[in-house]
Amino acid sequence: MQNLLWNEASTISTLEYLPPHLFPPVFKEAFTGRHMQLLKAMVAAWPFSYLPVGALMETPNVELLQAVLGGVDILQAQKVRPSRWKLRVLDLRNVNQDFLNVWASRKSWYYCSTEHESEKKDNEMRPDVKVVTDLSLRCHLKEHQTCLLQWAQQRKDSVQLSCVKMEICDFPAEIIKEFLDIFPPEELHLTTNSVLPLLHHIASHLGHMTKLRKCHLSHIFVHGYCDQMVVGCVFMNAISAAVGNYQEKQGSPPCPRAQINQ
């Protein structure tokens, strides 16, 4: 293992000959040792459909994130991909589990998923790589979040972008809208003292969140019964619009849930 990491350039040039079962342990060691160029090359040449890189990123690191996303860029740039380059889902979520265990437990599910995707109609264009993340937007934008946002903005037409859970707490509305446009969440958790101004900014975006399954407002302060009615109406209208938009695209609507805790 150490020999592979010691001569990084040589390892990169021979990745096509590296047995698939060695990719996960070598990748983990390269990630821990911050071998950036090797990481980038291994992401592009990943021989499995699923890569849970977030399981390795206990503390967000911009350089590591850039290397991983750079690997996706290399993969996407290939007009004709080598047959062993199989990455379909890059999971950036920190799942608090061992990388090798997560990869082993999820890989078979993603094999089935990608096989199912390949059976879809030929004329249905879909980006090849899906980037999955959770987002916690609190007070101000972190450096790694800025990196991810900028990367995603430039590639939103060529990569599937998915946010499973988005948490927002006293965050600038304009930046929230950018994230909602690019990473439409499945779960949205809002914590704010200024719920009405925030809803004024993002209400139109809520109606286009066709992936939204759950919306949770907590620790909010609403002054008077009329304001409570406004908040309730905004979310009910947004949910109705989201269901309608989903039904137009997919044929069967989801069942989103809204919960408000004051």
Helices and strands as residue ranges (DSSP letters): H 2-6, H 8-13, G 15-17, G 20-22, H 23-32, H 36-44, E 50-51, G 53-56, H 62-77, E 89-91, H 99-118, E 130-138, H 143-155, E 160-169, H 173-182, E 185-191, H 195-206, E 214-218, H 224-250, E 257-260
